Amino acid sequence: MIGKKLPDVTFKTRLRDDSLGGPNPYRWAETTTADYFAGKRVVLFSLPGAFTPTCSTYQLPEFEKLHPAFAERGIDEIYCVSVNDAFVMNAWGRQQGLEHVKLIPDGSGDFTRRMGMLVCKDDLGFGLRSWRYAAIVNDGVVEAWFEEPGISDNCATDPYGESAPQNILDKLAVPAAV
């Protein structure tokens, strides 16, 4: 995966637009891979689903908490992609009180499939979802890769460690003092 360019896809997102008024002031938007990744060095992480235990209790909150430390190490953005629709991802972001991590809805799984990370989780009633992984992406190209071991359909376990925020942070060099 290192050196691989991210797949060029268009994500169907919902953006807040207060000019719409009403109780649900969101409009549809199409956001491309280039919109998210061009000219930036980011951490991208993917997980099986919004509101799931490991994702909601550990992975997402830790990335949010460690955002300043990632920024100190030259990371411009932290993105979480999941095979969930924009409505679910927005609700999850509100529930988590996110201020720094940005959520990317991959409702159709197109990005995840093209990354080679789409797995079947029918054993849990999830259908097709992402295997847990993370990457450091520089201008749309994978610079470092962190994949949980044992990628498979209907995996009996939910490995978590390689893609943990602290593991990724530990791999990023601290910039030299100027």
C-alpha positions in Angstrom: 0.0 0.0 0.0 2.9 2.4 0.6 3.3 4.6 -2.4 -0.2 3.8 -3.7 -2.4 6.7 -4.8 -5.8 6.8 -3.1 -8.7 5.9 -5.4 -10.5 8.7 -7.1 -14.1 8.6 -5.8 -16.9 11.0 -5.1 -18.4 10.8 -1.6 -22.0 11.8 -1.0 -21.9 14.0 2.0 -24.3 16.2 3.9 -23.1 19.7 4.8 -24.6 22.1 7.3 -26.1 25.1 5.6 -27.9 27.5 8.0 -29.4 29.4 5.1 -31.8 26.5 4.6 -33.3 27.0 8.1 -35.6 24.5 9.7 -34.7 21.6 12.0 -32.4 19.9 9.5 -30.3 22.5 7.7 -28.1 20.2 5.7 -27.7 20.0 1.9 -26.3 17.3 -0.2 -22.7 17.8 -1.5 -20.3 15.7 -3.6 -16.8 15.7 -2.1 -14.0 14.0 -4.0 -10.9 12.3 -2.9 -8.9 15.3 -4.2 -11.1 17.6 -2.2 -10.1 15.8 1.0 -6.5 14.9 0.3 -4.9 17.2 -2.3 -2.0 19.2 -0.9 -2.4 17.9 2.7 -0.7 15.4 4.9 -3.4 13.5 6.8 -4.1 10.5 8.9 -6.9 8.4 7.4 -8.4 5.7 9.5 -11.2 3.3 8.8 -13.3 1.2 11.0 -16.3 -1.3 10.8 -19.0 1.2 11.7 -20.3 4.3 13.4 -21.6 3.7 16.9 -19.9 0.4 17.3 -18.1 -0.3 20.7 -14.4 -0.2 19.9 -14.9 2.6 17.3 -16.9 4.8 19.6 -15.2 4.0 22.9 -11.6 4.0 21.9 -10.5 4.7 18.3 -12.5 7.8 17.4 -12.3 9.5 20.8 -8.5 8.9 21.0 -7.9 10.4 17.6 -9.9 13.4 18.7 -8.0 13.8 21.9 -4.6 13.4 20.3 -5.3 15.8 17.4 -2.9 18.5 18.9 -0.1 15.9 19.1 -0.7 14.9 15.5 -0.7 18.5 14.4 2.6 19.1 16.1 4.0 16.2 14.0 2.9 17.8 10.7 -0.5 16.3 10.2 -3.0 18.8 8.6 -6.2 16.7 9.1 -7.5 13.5 10.6 -10.2 11.7 8.6 -12.3 8.7 9.6 -13.9 6.8 6.7 -16.6 4.2 7.3 -19.1 2.3 5.2 -22.0 4.2 6.6 -24.2 6.9 5.0 -23.9 10.6 5.6 -26.9 10.7 8.0 -25.3 8.1 10.2 -21.8 9.7 10.1 -23.2 13.1 10.9 -25.2 11.8 13.8 -22.2 9.9 15.1 -20.0 13.0 14.9 -22.6 15.0 16.9 -22.9 12.2 19.5 -19.1 12.1 19.8 -18.8 15.9 20.1 -16.2 16.0 17.4 -14.3 19.3 16.8 -11.2 18.0 15.0 -11.6 14.6 13.4 -13.6 14.8 10.1 -15.9 12.0 9.2 -16.1 10.7 5.6 -19.2 8.7 4.7 -18.5 5.8 2.2 -22.1 4.7 2.0 -21.7 2.6 -1.1 -18.4 1.2 0.0 -16.8 2.3 -3.3 -13.7 3.9 -1.7 -13.3 1.0 0.7 -13.7 -1.6 -2.0 -11.1 0.2 -4.2 -8.7 0.3 -1.2 -9.0 -3.5 -1.0 -10.4 -3.3 2.5 -14.1 -4.2 2.0 -15.1 -7.3 4.0 -18.4 -9.1 4.7 -19.6 -8.9 8.3 -22.9 -10.7 7.8 -22.1 -12.7 11.0 -22.9 -9.4 12.9 -25.7 -8.3 10.6 -23.5 -5.5 9.3 -23.3 -6.6 5.6 -20.3 -5.1 3.8 -18.0 -3.0 5.9 -14.4 -1.8 6.2 -11.6 -3.8 7.7 -9.9 -1.7 10.4 -6.8 0.2 9.1 -5.1 3.5 9.1 -2.7 5.4 6.8 -0.6 8.5 6.7 -1.5 10.1 3.4 0.6 12.8 1.8 -1.1 14.7 -1.1 -3.2 11.6 -1.9 -0.4 9.0 -1.7 -0.1 6.5 1.1 3.1 7.3 3.0 2.6 4.7 5.9 0.2 1.9 6.4 -1.3 0.4 9.6 -3.6 -2.7 9.0 -5.0 -4.9 11.6 -4.0 -8.6 11.1 -6.2 -11.3 9.8 -8.3 -9.5 7.2 -11.2 -11.8 6.3 -14.9 -12.0 5.9 -16.9 -12.7 9.0 -13.8 -12.6 11.2 -14.5 -14.0 14.7 -12.6 -11.2 16.4 -12.2 -7.5 16.0 -8.5 -6.9 16.1 -7.4 -3.4 17.3 -3.9 -2.2 17.9 -2.1 -1.5 14.6 -4.5 1.3 13.7 -4.7 2.7 17.2 -4.0 6.4 17.4 -1.1 6.1 19.8 0.6 3.5 17.6 0.4 5.9 14.6 1.5 8.9 16.7 4.5 6.9 17.9 5.6 6.3 14.3 5.5 10.0 13.4 8.8 11.8 13.9 8.8 14.8 16.2 10.0 17.8 14.1 13.4 19.0 15.0 13.6 22.3 17.0 14.2 25.3 14.8 
